[in-house]
Structures are given as structure tokens and as C-alpha cells.
Amino acid sequence: MQPAENSSALVPVTSLLDRIRAEFTEMPDLVLTMRQAQRLWRLDIVTSTALFNALLDCRFLKRTERGAYMRADL
């Protein structure tokens, strides 16, 4: 299996953050692992880690006991 082409390479970080926020806002019960998020948004590990850390830092997301990500206000 070959790795998926990274389509996020030319997308501005703010657009990626907006897209992720929109998905979690539209689906409040959404809970994703890092790997699931990478597949959903076609992100590499470095980009997805940076984006999710930013969303954790601003308290939009939180990590579950199992290490998945969900909205912090729920």
C-alpha cells in the first residue's frame, strides 16, 4: 500500500483549522483518533499533530482517556 498523496501541502493552515473546526461543530459527537483525522482530511502526521495541538491549546478540542479527540465543550 502506498501512502496517500498529501493534498494539504498547499492549503493554508488557517483553512485547515477552519475545516477541522467546522467538522467538529457540525457533528458535535464526533470523536476521532489522530489516524482517523489524517485519513479524513488527508494530512500527514506533522501537519495533523500541529493542527490538533493548536486546537487543544485554544481549548476547542480535548483528548479522551483513550487518546482520541473531541470538542472540549462537551
C-alpha positions in Angstrom: 0.0 0.0 0.0 1.4 3.4 -1.0 0.9 6.4 1.2 -1.8 8.8 0.0 -0.7 11.9 -1.7 -0.6 14.8 0.7 -3.2 17.3 -0.5 -2.7 19.6 2.4 0.7 20.8 1.2 -0.6 23.9 -0.5 -3.6 24.6 1.8 -3.1 27.5 4.3 -3.0 26.5 7.9 -6.0 28.7 8.8 -8.1 27.0 6.1 -7.2 23.6 7.6 -8.0 24.8 11.1 -11.3 26.2 9.9 -12.2 23.0 8.1 -11.5 20.9 11.2 -13.4 23.3 13.5 -16.4 23.2 11.1 -16.5 19.4 11.1 -16.4 19.2 14.9 -19.1 22.0 15.1 -21.4 20.3 12.5 -21.0 16.9 14.2 -20.8 17.7 17.9 -20.5 14.0 18.8 -17.5 13.5 16.5 -14.6 11.7 18.2 -11.5 10.9 16.1 -8.2 9.3 16.6 -5.2 11.1 15.1 -5.0 8.4 12.4 -8.7 8.8 11.5 -8.3 12.5 11.3 -5.3 12.0 9.0 -7.3 9.8 6.6 -10.4 12.1 6.7 -8.5 15.3 5.9 -5.6 13.7 4.0 -3.0 15.1 6.4 0.5 13.9 7.2 1.5 13.3 10.8 3.4 16.5 11.2 0.6 18.7 9.9 -2.1 16.9 11.8 -0.2 17.0 15.1 0.5 20.7 14.7 -3.2 21.4 13.9 -4.6 19.3 16.7 -2.1 20.8 19.2 -3.3 24.3 18.2 -6.9 23.2 18.7 -6.0 21.7 22.1 -4.1 24.9 23.1 -7.1 27.1 22.4 -9.4 24.6 24.2 -11.5 23.9 21.2 -10.6 20.2 21.4 -9.7 17.8 24.2 -8.3 14.3 24.3 -10.3 11.4 25.7 -8.9 8.8 28.0 -8.1 6.7 25.0 -6.3 9.5 23.2 -9.0 10.4 20.7 -10.0 14.0 20.1 -13.4 15.6 20.7 -14.9 19.0 21.3 -13.8 20.4 24.6 -17.2 22.0 25.4 -19.0 18.6 25.6 
